[in-house]
Amino acid sequence: MKYILLVLLSIPLLCAGQDGFPFSVEKEIKPNIIYYNFYNGTQIVKVDMMGYSRMQVTQMPPRALPPEMILQTMPVSNIYFIRDTSGKILKRYCPYPFDETSLLPPGKVQTVAHSFNPVPDYTVPYLGLMGRGKQLPNFVYRIHDGAKTGLMDTLGKILMEPKFEKLDFIDSMYMVTLNGKHGVYSNDYKIILPPEYDNLEYKGHGMFLTHKDGLYTFIDRNSTVHRKMEYDNTERVYYPVADDYHYIYSKGDKLGLLDSLYNEVTPLLYDAIEHREDGYNVMNSERLWALMDNNGKQLTDFKYYEVHNSIDGYAVLASKISQGKRLFGLVGMDGKEISEFIYDRIEAFSSTHFLVVIDNKYGLMDRNGKVTVPMTYETIEKLDDHIIAEIPGGKYGIIDENGKELLSFQHQRVIRVFNGFAQVSVDNKQALINLKSKKEYEFPYQDIRWFEDGLVGIYNDGKLGVVTLDGKVIVPIQYQAASAIQNGLIRLALNNKFGYADASGKTIIPIKYDESYERVEERTIIARLNGKWGCLDYKGKVLVPFNYDSVTYTEKRNMLFSKGEEQFLFNSKGKLLAKE
């Protein structure tokens, strides 16, 4: 039979000739067709994607291949051949690795063959990449003989005879099916498990579950038997449940744990096993839970109604039933109870405290189970690394994790905390309160947008402006935008045009630009004026004139402006560095 070979690989090739002369391959794309050009010194062989060769004679440098030699490619591939006049293959070439591509002595070549017959009696309708064994210099391919499959390398050497119904590559091994039986070969094509098993399943971690003669057996990739189980349709081993490759296994209605070598960690005692990142939760027949560590040691009695995941790896949240009510508490990773089981809710709050709730009243508890903020508040939440609490009547204030009052409870809302000030709502008006001096600054406007360097961004009736803490207007409240001051500048927008004012409200850069972007580190502004781009400094001096179509930044923080087909490279000071 003639071979048909498909290689799912296309990369350029550079090979060294017999006298050191390089021949090369390049990819040439034309409308509706892709050619590969093979230069061997005196000839160019054009090969399209269907494998048909077109030959052109062209002048090439001296020391070329002898004219009677010619290069052939396999269809849709990067495997190449030199044949003699009888069609015999003198040398095969593969693009990987490059040390397999030296040329053979010349032969007499008159024609270019379009078919490939490397090994008799096999058909190769499909060539799929399987992987590379450690001992193989080249890629390994799947070959077919009818419905049977095997392996061949790129030099045409048969690695595994095409006799298998199925052949899969997994974890550097080949899982095969032969005459309905299953087995495993190594990546150097030696038998690990002979194909004699009724069923074979790879469990990971180099371990196989085999079924033969009514027995389930665990065998590793070194052919070592680790565990045998009688097949009675009840015993199962589940996939790994932890990074250390523990397995949950069952027989009948009971569960236990096996280690990575399928040795028993716990006996078949449990009705349920749940894995946590730091241990296990196990349940008995009375549907009560206990804690178990990763080594299979049971840490507590069966006394919990529920056991949840650990909180920050410090404690496990659990619950008990008391007088028909579910109550929560914390259990340490050693199995000792940290807190009482009296809470309706427990949540992680900070690195040192938990949020606790009883009868819809909120408080805080430290990691030792001590309540540091009593359960008297309507709500407690974190805001900008501060603790905002609400008392009955809907008034808000700020406390610390020990319950100390930092801001009195007389505000309708605490909106945010920034730069040592709390932004609050009092009698439907906005105010800023200094958390140290407790001095309050009220503003008769709808909203405070920002506070920076003693200046306050104000929003009112759809317009923005800037005032001082004592209410003095710096920038009139008439703009579409008035951004937070940065490096002494406030970006303003009016009628869809942009400009800048300083901290005193003085206009530094006129409000006339279509777009503007600050480059804070360089203290420059990229802007667009009348459709053209340029650059200014923070004082309004033009560094790059406004006559460019576009601008981008380079890795070195320079500015690359374009005008038509030309490009101009400027540094941050506006100096022209290069022009293309």
N, C-alpha and C positions, 0 to 999 in steps of 0.2 A: 504494500500500500504506500501511497505517497503521503508525505507529511504536510500538514497545514499548520502553521505556527503563528500565534498571535501573542505579541509581547506588549503588555500594558505599560510601556516605559518609553519616553522620548527625551533624550538630553543630548547636547552637543558632545562630540567625541574628538579628542586629539590624540593621535597615536604616533609612535616613533617607528620609522622605517628601518630596513635592514642595515643601511649605511648611515643611520641617524637622521635620514630625511623625514620630516614630519608630514603625514597626510592628515587631513582634518575633515570634519563633517559640520555643515552649517544648515540651519533651517531657513528655507526661503518660502515666504507665503505670497501667493498670487490669488487673484479672484477665483473662488470655487475650487482651488486645489492647493495642496501643500507639497512642496518638493523638499527633499533632502539632497544637498550637493556634497558629493564625496570627492575630495581632491587627492589624487595619488601621485601627483607630480606631472604627468603628461595628459591625464584624462580627467574629465568631470563626469561623474555618473549621476544623473538626475533620477531620483526615485520618488514617485508619488505615493500617496497614502495607501494605494492598492498594491504596492510593491512592484509595479512595472518599471523597468529601467530605461532611461533615455541617456544615450551616450553622446558627449560632445568632446572633440579633440581641441585642446587649447594650449597655447604656449605657457609653460610653467618653468620655474627655475631649474637649473641642472641637477644632476644626481637624483633624478626621478626614478620611479620604479621601471624596470624593463617593460617595453611595450607589450610583451606577450602576457603580462599579468593584468588581471582585472579584478575589481571589487564588486561583490554582489551583496545585496541586503535581503534579509528575510522580510516578508510582508509586515507592515506596520510595526517595525522593530528597530532596534539598534544593535542587532547581531549581524555581523558581516562575514563574508566568505571569499576565499580565493580558490578557484577551481582550475583543474587542468583540462586538456581537450576532451578527455573522456567524461568530464563532469565530476570527477573525484574531488572531494573537498581537501584542499591542502592545508588550510588553516581557518579556524573560526576566530571571530573577534567579539569581545563584549566590552561595553563602555565602563564596566565597573568590576574589578578595580582596573586601573590603567596598566598595571604590570602584566596583564594578560593579552596585550595587543601587539606584540612584536610580529613582524612579517616573516613568513617562511621564504625559503629560496624560490625563485620563479619557476613556473610551469608553463606549458604550452596552452594558451587559451584562445579559442576562436569565437566562442559564443558565450552569452550570459544566460544561465539557466534560471527559470522563474520558480521552480519547485525545489523542495528541500527534503532530502532523504538521509538524515543523519544516522538513524538506526533502523534496520529492516523490521517489517512485520508490525509496526505500530502506527496508529493514526493520532495526530495531535490536533484535534479541532479547537482546543481552548488552552490558552496558556495564562495561568493566573499566578500572581506573586504570592508565595507561601511564606517566605521569610528566609533568613540566612542562618545556617548553622555556624558554630564557632570555628569549625575546621574548614568551612567552605570559602573559597575566595570569591565566588560569584553568587548571584541570586539563584534561588531554587524555584522550579516551576512545576505546576501540575500537568500531567499528561493523561490522555485517555485512550483506551483501546476498547471501543464500543462503550459499554456501560461501566467498564472497570477503569480505575484511576491509579496513578502512581506519581513518582517524582523524577525530574530530570534536571541537570544543571544546564547552564547556558552553553556549555561546550558539547552538549549532546549526550553526556554520560548518564546512563540510567542509574538513579540512586535507589529507587524503590520500584520494583516491577509493577506495571499497571494491572494489578490483580484484585484490588480492593473495591468493595461497593461504596465505601465512604472513607474519606481521608481529610481530617481537619487539623489545623495547626493551632496549638494553644500552649502558652507558657513554655515555649521552646521545646515542645513535644508534639508528636503526631499521634492523634487518636484515630484508629482505623477500625473498619468493619470488614471481615473476611468470612464469606459463607455464613452470614448471619450472626457471627460471633464477634466480640469486641476485644480490642487490645490497644497497647500503647508502644510506640517506638520513640527512641531518643532523637535528639537533633543531629546525631551522627548515624542515624538509621539503624541502630541496634535495638533489639527487642527489650523493652522494660517489662511489659506484661504481654504474654502471648495472646493472640486473638482466640480465646477459648471461653470467654465469659458471656453469660446470657444478657447481662446489662453492665454498663460501666459509666460512672458519673464522676467528673472531676469536681472535687470539693474545694479546691484552692489550697494554698500553702503546701503544694507538692503532694497532696493526698487524694487517693481515688477510692470511691466506694464501688465495690464489685459485687455482682450477684452470680452465684454458680452453685448448682446442686443444693438448692434450698438454703444456702448460707449467704449472708451479707458479710463481706470482709473489707476492712480498711487496709489498704496497701499504699506505701509511699512510693515516690519516684525511684527509690533505690531497691524496690521489690521487697521491702521489709513489711511483714504482716504486723499490724498494730491491734486489731480487734476483730473478733468474729461474733456474729449475732445470728441466732436462728431465725429463719424467715417465717414469721407467723402473721404477716400483714398488720402487725401492731407497732413494731419498733421502727422508729424513724430518727434520723439525725438531720437537723436543720442546718442551714448555712451559718457561717460564723456570725456571732452576735456582738463581738467585741474586737478591738484592735489586736488583742493577744490571742485571737482565734479560739475562744471558747465556743463550744457547740451546745445547743440545747438538744436533748434527745428524749424520746418518749417510748413508753411501752404500756399499752392499754391506756388508762386515763392518767398516768403519772409521768412527771417530767423530772429530768435531772440534768447535770452538766458534765461534759467531757472536755478535756484539754485538747491542745492542738494535735496531740498524738493519739487522741481518742481513748485516753485513760480516764477512768471515772474520777470526777472531781466531787460530785455529790451523788448519793444514791437516788433512785427513783422514788421521791417522797412528795413531790409538789404537784398541785393542781394547776398552777400557773407560775411562769418565770418571766419577769420583765427586766430588761437590761437598762441600767443607767451607765453614764460614762465613768462612774466611780464605784460601781457595784451592781447588785441585783436586788429586785423586790421579788419575794416568793410568797405564794399563797397556799394555805392548807385546805382540807376538805370542808371546813366550816366557813370558808371564804374570808378568812382573816389573814392579814399580811404581816410579814416580817422582813427585816433587812439582812442581806448577806453581802460579804465583801467579794472582791474579785478572785479570791482564793477558795471560795466555796464555804467560808466559815459563816455560820448564822450568828448575827450580832444581837438580835432581839428575839423575844418571844412572839408568837402569833397573837397580836393584840390590836392591830390597826385596821380600821375600816377601809382606808385608802392610803397608799404611799405614792407620792409624786416624785418628780425629778428633784435633784439637789439644787439648792440656791447658791450660785457662785461657788460650787464645790465645797461649801462650808457646812451646810446642814441640809437634811432632807425634810421636806414638808410632808406631814402626815396628818391623819385625822382619826378621831375616835367617835363613837356614838355614846352620848350621855343624856339620859332621860329623853330619848327619841330625837335628840338634836346632834347634828354633826359639828364637832368642834376641832379646831386645828391647833397644832403645836409643831415644834421643831425637834428633830432628832439629829444628834451629831454624827459625824462619819464613823465614830467608834461605837455607835449604837446607844449611847447615853442620851436621855432626853434633856434638851437645853432649856425648854420653856414649859410652862404649864399648858395643858390642852383646854384652853378656855376661850379661844378666839374664833370669831366668825370668818375672818380673813387674815392671811399673812402674805405679804409681798416684799420682794427685795426693794429697798428704797435707796440705799447708798452703800458705799464700801464698808460702812461700820454699823448701819442700822436697818431694821425691817419696819415696814408699815404694818400696824396691827389695828384691827377693827372689832369692836364689840357693840352690838345693838346700834349699828350705823354711826358710832362715834369713833373718831380716828385718833391714833396716838403713834408713838415710835418706841421701838424696843431695840436694845443693842444686841451684839452677837453673843453675849453671855446670858441672854434671856431677861435682862433687867429693863423695865419700862422707864424710859427717860423722859418721855412726853406723855402725860396721862391721856386716856381716851375721853377727851372732852370736846374735841373740835368736830365741826360739821364736815370739813374736808381738810386734807393736807396734801400739798403737791410741791414738786420742785420746779423752780423757775429761775433760769440764769444762775444756777448753783446756789440759790437761796430757797428757804422753806417758806412757802406762803400758806397760811392757815386761815380758816374761816370759823368764826364763832356764831352762836345762835343769833339770829337777827340779820344775817347776811353781811356782816362787817368783816373786813380782811385786814390782816397784819402780817408781819414777818417775825419768825422765831428761829432759834438755832436748834441743834439736835438734842440739846438738854432742856429745851422749853423756855429759854431766856427770850424775852420780848425785845426785838430789835426795831420794830415799827409798830406803833400803837394800832389797835383794832377800831379804827373809825373811818375806814375808807370803803367806798362802794366796790372798788376793784383795785388790785395791784396789777398793773399792765406789764411792766418789765422792770428789771434792775440792771443798771449799767453805769459804769464810771463813778461808782460810789453814790449814785442817786437812785431813788425809786420813783418810777412814773406811776401815778395813782389817779384815780377818778374820785373827786369829792364834789358832791352836790352837782353832778353832771358836768363838772368842769375838770380840765386836765391840770395836774400840778406835778412839780418835781420836788422831792424831799431829800435833803442831804442826810444820809443815814448816820453820820457822825454827829453833826451839830443839830440835827432834827429840824433845821430851818426849812420852811416850805415856800415854794415859789409857784404862785398860781398864774395861769394863762387863760384869758377869756377867748379861747379858740377851740375849734372842734377837736383837733388832735395835735399831739407832739410827735414828729416823725423821727427826729434824732437829736442827740445832745453831745457836743464835742467841743473841747477847748473853750468852754464858757458860752458857747453859742447854741441856740435851740432852733431846729428846723420846725416850722409851724405850717399846719394845713388848716385852711378855713374857706368854706364856700367854693371848693374846687380849685383854689389857688394856693401857692406856696410862697413862703418867704423865710426870713431869718430874724430872730430877736435875741437880745441878751437875757441873762437870768433875771434881771430886774425889769424886763419888759420893753427895753428900748429897741425900736425897730432899726435893724441894720440893713436888711434887704426888704423892700416893700413886698407885702403879701399880694403879688400880682402875677407870679410866674407859673408856667406849666411844670417846671421842675426847679428845685433848689437843693442840690445834693449836699451831703455832709462835707464839711470842710476837710480838705486833705492837702498837706504841704502848703497851707495858707491860702488855698483857692477854693471857691465855691462855684460849682458848675451850675449855670442858669440856662433855662430854656424859655423862650417867648416867641409865639407865632411860628413854632417849629424851627426856630433858629437858636444856635447855641453860642454861649460866651462865658466869661468868668469874672467873678468879683473877688476882692481880697477880704480879710477878716473885718475890715472897717466898712465894707459894703461898696467900696470904690470899684468901678468897672475897670478891670485890667485888660481884658481881651473883649472887644466889642461883640455884641450878640448878633452875629451875622453869618455864622457858619452852618452849613447844611448838616454836618456831623462832626463830632469831636470825641477823642479818646485820650485819656491821660496815660502817659508812661511814667509811673510814679518813680521808679528807680532812676530813670534818666532825667526826670523833671522836665519832660517835654510833652507836647500835645500834638497828636496827629489829627488833622482836620481836613474837611472837604469844603471848598468854596466855589460856588458856581460850577459844580460838577467836577472840579479838579482838586487833587490831593496835594497837601504840603505839610510843613511842620513848623511849630512855634515853640519858643521857650516859655517859661512861666511868667515872664514879664511882657509877653506879647510880641517879642522880636521874631521875625520870620527867619527860620534857619534853612528851610528848603522851600523854594517858591512854589506857588500853587498853580502848577501847569502839568501835572501828571495824572494818568488815567487810573492808576491803582497803586497800592502799596502793601507790602508784606514785611515780616520781620525775619531775620536770619537767626541761626543758633547763637551767634556772637552778639545778638541784640542790636545789630545794625539794621538800617531801613533800606529795603529794596523797592525803588519806585520804577514804574513802567510808563513808557510813552510810545504808543504804537508797538513796533517790534523791538524797540530799544529798552534796555534796562540800566538803571543808575543806582549804584550802591553808595549810601551815605552813612556816616557814623552819627552818634547821638548829638554831636555838636554841629551837624549840618555840613561836614566836610565831605566832598566827593572822593570816594575811595576807588571806584572802578566804573567803567562804562562798557556795555556790550551792545 
